Amino acid sequence: MPLVIARRIMLVAAAALGVLVAVPAAAQAPGKVARVGYLHIGASAPAHQPLMDAFRARLRELGWVEGHNLAIEHRFAEGQADRLPELATELVRAKVDVIVGVTRLSVVAARKASGTTPIVMLAVGDPVGTGLVASLARPGGQVTGLAYGVGMDTIGKGLELLKEAVPKARRVAFVSNQASPSAAVALTHVQQTAQLLRLKLQLVDLRGPEGIAPAFAAMAREKAGAALVVGDPAFDGDRARIVQHALQHRLPAMYSLRSWVEAGGLMSYGPHLADMWRRGADYVDKILKGALPGELPVEQPAKFELVISQKTAKALGLKLPPALLVRADLVLQ
């Protein structure tokens, strides 16, 4: 074989080898199935399905297909936080490559179950302040993903919008699960906003279904003119009941998620969750391809939405300002 031809063959072979080396590890091994654990303190309710659909759709776009090269292990605590450690341990025993933890308690349980398994957090309020990551830019350790918002300052914005919807309100009930670490962070921002708006706050602790009726009775006694309900996974199964009590007491309420308005609530302001779940899939993809979670910066929500129900406003006898309706991303008739 002539020397020139032999050299060309060697160069082509070397180039081909370089291409193979550049392919991510996940794509190198035919037949290898990546295993993703999905841990959520909430319920596997129909309202959660659109988020899972968005998560799966983005993974498919990135080349991860269930039944082909991907398996997702789902674990839902159905609102029972004490089940999370056991469920997290199940995922670790299943030898998942990465765990997606929805809200702070799920992430904490996953981290305790394994000190090495990468964790992608979703919808976690103030991960730096609550000690989950060292910083947003360089989280360090095994946790990264998407925070709910810097210091949960979107809660304060929600109070501003609620005041605009109910300008005569002078006292607003701040309804939260005070056992949640993020509730204290949210309260700080709400107190600052309330002071600027000259509103009095009534703190209402809501932790379980048995506390719903007493909580709204307390709001009625204190003559709250409106309510700001901070979303919590513990409320997922009781969303419809909470909304119904607000309607029965003719109490205009602002919620943090669109799903509450779809369940009959008046209005919501918060991150576009489907977009967050899609971006969470990007983190999973990077980690499965070899990225270290501690070196992936934590992201903030990129999209926020104001959703209003005109039907509920009419049921409450509330005429919403046209300017507020124009600013809404979605108005349900």
C-alpha positions as CSV (number, residue, x, y, z in Angstrom):
1,M,0.0,0.0,0.0
2,P,1.4,3.4,-1.0
3,L,2.6,5.5,2.0
4,V,0.3,8.4,1.2
5,I,-2.8,6.2,1.1
6,A,-1.8,4.5,4.3
7,R,-1.4,7.9,6.0
8,R,-4.8,9.0,4.8
9,I,-6.4,5.9,6.2
10,M,-4.7,6.5,9.6
11,L,-5.9,10.1,9.7
12,V,-9.5,9.1,8.8
13,A,-9.4,6.4,11.5
14,A,-8.1,8.8,14.1
15,A,-10.8,11.4,13.2
16,A,-13.5,8.7,13.6
17,L,-12.1,7.7,17.0
18,G,-12.1,11.4,18.1
19,V,-15.8,11.6,17.2
20,L,-16.6,8.5,19.2
21,V,-14.7,9.9,22.2
22,A,-16.6,13.2,22.0
23,V,-20.0,11.4,22.2
24,P,-21.5,11.6,25.8
25,A,-21.1,8.5,27.9
26,A,-24.9,8.0,28.0
27,A,-24.9,7.7,24.2
28,Q,-21.8,5.5,24.0
29,A,-23.3,2.4,25.6
30,P,-26.1,0.8,23.4
31,G,-28.7,-0.7,25.6
32,K,-27.8,1.2,28.7
33,V,-30.9,2.6,30.4
34,A,-30.6,5.7,32.5
35,R,-32.7,5.6,35.7
36,V,-34.2,8.8,37.1
37,G,-35.9,9.0,40.4
38,Y,-38.8,11.4,40.9
39,L,-39.6,12.3,44.5
40,H,-42.6,14.5,45.4
41,I,-44.1,15.2,48.8
42,G,-47.4,15.9,47.1
43,A,-50.1,13.7,45.5
44,S,-50.0,12.0,42.2
45,A,-53.1,14.0,41.3
46,P,-54.4,14.8,37.8
47,A,-53.3,18.4,38.3
48,H,-49.7,17.3,38.4
49,Q,-49.9,15.4,35.1
50,P,-49.2,18.4,32.9
51,L,-46.0,19.0,34.7
52,M,-44.8,15.4,34.2
53,D,-45.9,15.6,30.6
54,A,-43.7,18.7,30.1
55,F,-40.8,17.0,31.9
56,R,-41.0,13.9,29.7
57,A,-41.5,15.9,26.5
58,R,-38.3,17.8,27.1
59,L,-36.4,14.7,27.9
60,R,-37.6,13.2,24.6
61,E,-36.4,16.3,22.8
62,L,-33.0,15.7,24.4
63,G,-32.9,12.0,23.3
64,W,-34.1,10.3,26.4
65,V,-37.1,8.0,25.7
66,E,-38.9,5.9,28.3
67,G,-38.8,2.2,27.4
68,H,-35.8,2.8,25.3
69,N,-32.9,4.4,27.1
70,L,-34.7,5.9,30.1
71,A,-36.7,4.7,33.1
72,I,-38.4,7.0,35.6
73,E,-39.1,5.7,39.1
74,H,-42.0,7.8,40.6
75,R,-42.5,8.2,44.3
76,F,-45.3,10.4,45.7
77,A,-45.7,10.9,49.5
78,E,-49.4,12.0,49.1
79,G,-48.8,15.0,51.4
80,Q,-47.3,12.8,54.2
81,A,-43.9,14.2,54.9
82,D,-43.0,11.3,57.2
83,R,-43.0,9.0,54.2
84,L,-40.3,10.8,52.3
85,P,-37.3,9.2,54.0
86,E,-38.6,5.7,53.1
87,L,-39.4,6.7,49.6
88,A,-36.0,8.3,49.0
89,T,-34.3,5.2,50.3
90,E,-36.3,3.1,47.8
91,L,-35.0,5.2,45.0
92,V,-31.4,4.9,46.2
93,R,-31.9,1.1,46.4
94,A,-33.2,1.1,42.9
95,K,-29.8,2.6,41.9
96,V,-31.2,5.6,40.1
97,D,-28.6,7.8,38.4
98,V,-30.2,11.1,39.5
99,I,-33.1,12.1,41.8
100,V,-35.5,14.9,40.9
101,G,-36.8,16.3,44.2
102,V,-39.9,18.5,44.1
103,T,-39.9,21.1,47.0
104,R,-37.4,21.3,49.9
105,L,-38.5,18.4,52.0
106,S,-38.2,15.9,49.1
107,V,-34.6,17.2,48.4
108,V,-33.7,17.0,52.1
109,A,-34.9,13.4,52.3
110,A,-33.1,12.4,49.1
111,R,-29.8,14.0,50.4
112,K,-30.1,12.1,53.7
113,A,-30.8,8.8,51.8
114,S,-27.6,9.2,49.8
115,G,-24.7,11.5,50.1
116,T,-23.6,10.9,46.5
117,T,-26.6,10.6,44.2
118,P,-27.0,13.8,42.2
119,I,-30.2,15.7,43.0
120,V,-32.1,18.1,40.8
121,M,-34.4,20.3,42.8
122,L,-37.6,21.8,41.5
123,A,-39.8,24.6,43.0
124,V,-37.6,25.0,46.2
125,G,-37.9,28.4,47.9
126,D,-34.7,30.1,48.8
127,P,-32.3,27.1,48.6
128,V,-29.3,29.2,49.8
129,G,-31.2,30.6,52.9
130,T,-32.4,27.1,53.8
131,G,-29.0,25.5,53.4
132,L,-29.5,23.3,50.4
133,V,-26.8,24.9,48.3
134,A,-23.8,27.1,49.1
135,S,-24.7,29.7,46.5
136,L,-26.7,30.0,43.3
137,A,-23.7,30.4,41.1
138,R,-21.7,27.5,42.6
139,P,-24.1,25.3,44.6
140,G,-21.4,22.7,45.5
141,G,-22.2,19.3,46.7
142,Q,-24.8,17.1,45.1
143,V,-27.8,19.5,44.7
144,T,-28.6,21.9,41.9
145,G,-31.7,22.7,39.8
146,L,-34.4,25.4,39.9
147,A,-35.4,27.6,42.8
148,Y,-38.9,28.9,43.2
149,G,-37.6,32.5,43.3
150,V,-34.9,34.6,45.0
151,G,-36.1,34.9,48.6
152,M,-39.6,34.1,47.4
153,D,-40.1,37.8,46.7
154,T,-42.9,36.8,44.2
155,I,-45.1,36.4,47.2
156,G,-44.8,40.1,47.9
157,K,-45.7,40.8,44.3
158,G,-48.8,38.6,44.8
159,L,-49.9,40.8,47.7
160,E,-49.5,43.9,45.6
161,L,-51.8,42.4,42.9
162,L,-54.3,41.3,45.5
163,K,-54.5,44.8,46.9
164,E,-55.0,46.1,43.4
165,A,-57.9,43.7,42.9
166,V,-59.4,44.5,46.3
167,P,-58.5,48.1,47.0
168,K,-60.8,48.5,50.0
169,A,-59.1,45.7,51.9
170,R,-57.3,46.8,55.0
171,R,-56.6,43.5,56.7
172,V,-55.2,40.5,54.7
173,A,-54.9,37.0,56.0
174,F,-51.5,35.4,55.3
175,V,-52.3,31.6,55.0
176,S,-49.4,29.2,55.1
177,N,-48.0,26.0,56.6
178,Q,-45.9,27.6,59.2
179,A,-44.0,24.3,59.8
180,S,-42.4,24.8,56.4
181,P,-39.0,26.5,56.5
182,S,-39.8,28.5,53.4
183,A,-42.9,30.0,55.0
184,A,-40.8,32.2,57.3
185,V,-38.8,33.5,54.3
186,A,-42.1,34.3,52.5
187,L,-43.5,36.0,55.5
188,T,-40.5,38.4,55.6
189,H,-41.2,39.6,52.1
190,V,-45.0,39.8,52.7
191,Q,-44.5,41.9,55.9
192,Q,-42.3,44.4,54.0
193,T,-44.9,44.7,51.2
194,A,-47.7,45.0,53.6
195,Q,-46.0,47.8,55.4
196,L,-45.6,49.7,52.1
197,L,-49.3,49.1,51.3
198,R,-50.4,50.0,54.8
199,L,-52.1,46.6,55.2
200,K,-52.5,44.7,58.5
201,L,-51.6,41.0,58.3
202,Q,-53.4,38.2,60.1
203,L,-51.1,35.1,60.3
204,V,-53.1,31.9,59.7
205,D,-51.4,28.5,60.2
206,L,-52.8,25.8,58.0
207,R,-51.3,22.3,58.2
208,G,-54.0,19.7,57.5
209,P,-57.6,19.2,56.3
210,E,-58.9,19.3,59.9
211,G,-57.6,22.9,60.2
212,I,-59.3,24.3,57.1
213,A,-62.7,25.2,58.6
214,P,-61.2,26.7,61.9
215,A,-58.8,28.7,59.8
216,F,-61.5,30.4,57.7
217,A,-63.6,30.9,60.8
218,A,-60.7,32.8,62.4
219,M,-60.4,34.9,59.2
220,A,-64.1,35.8,59.4
221,R,-63.8,36.7,63.1
222,E,-60.9,39.1,62.4
223,K,-62.8,40.5,59.4
224,A,-60.1,39.8,56.9
225,G,-60.8,41.6,53.6
226,A,-58.7,39.2,51.5
227,A,-56.4,36.3,51.8
228,L,-52.9,35.5,50.5
229,V,-52.5,31.7,50.4
230,V,-48.9,30.4,50.1
231,G,-48.8,27.1,48.2
232,D,-47.5,24.1,50.1
233,P,-47.4,20.5,49.0
234,A,-49.3,19.6,52.1
235,F,-52.3,21.5,50.7
236,D,-52.4,19.6,47.3
237,G,-55.0,17.2,48.3
238,D,-57.2,19.9,49.9
239,R,-57.0,22.5,47.2
240,A,-60.7,22.2,46.2
241,R,-61.8,22.4,49.8
242,I,-59.7,25.5,50.6
243,V,-61.0,27.3,47.5
244,Q,-64.6,26.4,48.4
245,H,-64.2,27.8,51.9
246,A,-62.9,31.0,50.5
247,L,-66.0,31.3,48.2
248,Q,-68.4,30.4,51.1
249,H,-66.8,33.2,53.2
250,R,-66.8,35.5,50.2
251,L,-63.1,36.1,50.7
252,P,-61.1,37.2,47.7
253,A,-57.9,35.2,47.7
254,M,-54.6,35.2,45.9
255,Y,-52.8,31.9,45.3
256,S,-49.3,31.1,44.1
257,L,-50.1,28.6,41.4
258,R,-52.4,28.6,38.4
259,S,-53.9,25.2,39.3
260,W,-55.7,26.9,42.3
261,V,-57.5,29.2,39.9
262,E,-58.4,26.3,37.7
263,A,-59.9,24.7,40.8
264,G,-62.1,27.8,41.4
265,G,-59.8,30.3,43.1
266,L,-59.9,34.0,42.2
267,M,-56.4,34.7,41.1
268,S,-52.8,33.5,41.2
269,Y,-49.3,34.9,40.6
270,G,-46.2,32.7,40.4
271,P,-43.8,30.9,38.2
272,H,-44.9,29.1,35.1
273,L,-44.4,25.6,36.5
274,A,-44.5,23.7,33.2
275,D,-41.5,25.8,32.0
276,M,-39.6,25.0,35.2
277,W,-40.2,21.3,34.8
278,R,-38.9,21.5,31.2
279,R,-35.8,23.3,32.4
280,G,-35.4,20.6,35.1
281,A,-35.2,18.0,32.4
282,D,-32.2,20.0,31.0
283,Y,-30.4,19.5,34.3
284,V,-31.2,15.8,34.3
285,D,-29.8,15.5,30.8
286,K,-26.5,17.3,31.7
287,I,-26.0,15.2,34.8
288,L,-26.7,11.9,32.9
289,K,-24.0,13.1,30.4
290,G,-21.4,13.5,33.1
291,A,-21.9,17.0,34.5
292,L,-21.3,17.5,38.2
293,P,-24.4,19.0,40.0
294,G,-22.2,21.2,42.3
295,E,-20.9,22.9,39.2
296,L,-24.2,23.6,37.6
297,P,-25.6,27.1,38.7
298,V,-29.0,27.1,40.2
299,E,-31.6,28.9,38.0
300,Q,-34.5,31.1,38.8
301,P,-37.9,30.9,37.1
302,A,-37.8,32.5,33.7
303,K,-41.6,33.0,33.3
304,F,-44.2,34.3,35.7
305,E,-47.9,34.4,35.1
306,L,-50.9,36.2,36.5
307,V,-54.1,34.2,36.1
308,I,-57.6,35.5,37.0
309,S,-61.0,33.9,37.1
310,Q,-63.8,36.3,36.1
311,K,-66.3,33.6,37.0
312,T,-65.1,33.6,40.6
313,A,-64.9,37.4,40.7
314,K,-68.6,37.5,39.8
315,A,-69.5,34.9,42.4
316,L,-67.7,37.1,45.0
317,G,-69.5,40.2,43.7
318,L,-66.1,41.7,42.9
319,K,-65.6,44.0,40.0
320,L,-61.9,43.8,38.9
321,P,-60.1,46.8,37.6
322,P,-59.8,46.7,33.7
323,A,-56.1,47.5,34.0
324,L,-55.5,44.4,36.1
325,L,-57.4,42.2,33.6
326,V,-55.4,43.6,30.7
327,R,-52.1,42.7,32.6
328,A,-53.3,39.1,33.2
329,D,-51.6,36.3,31.2
330,L,-54.8,34.3,31.3
331,V,-58.4,35.2,32.2
332,L,-60.8,32.4,32.9
333,Q,-64.4,33.3,32.0
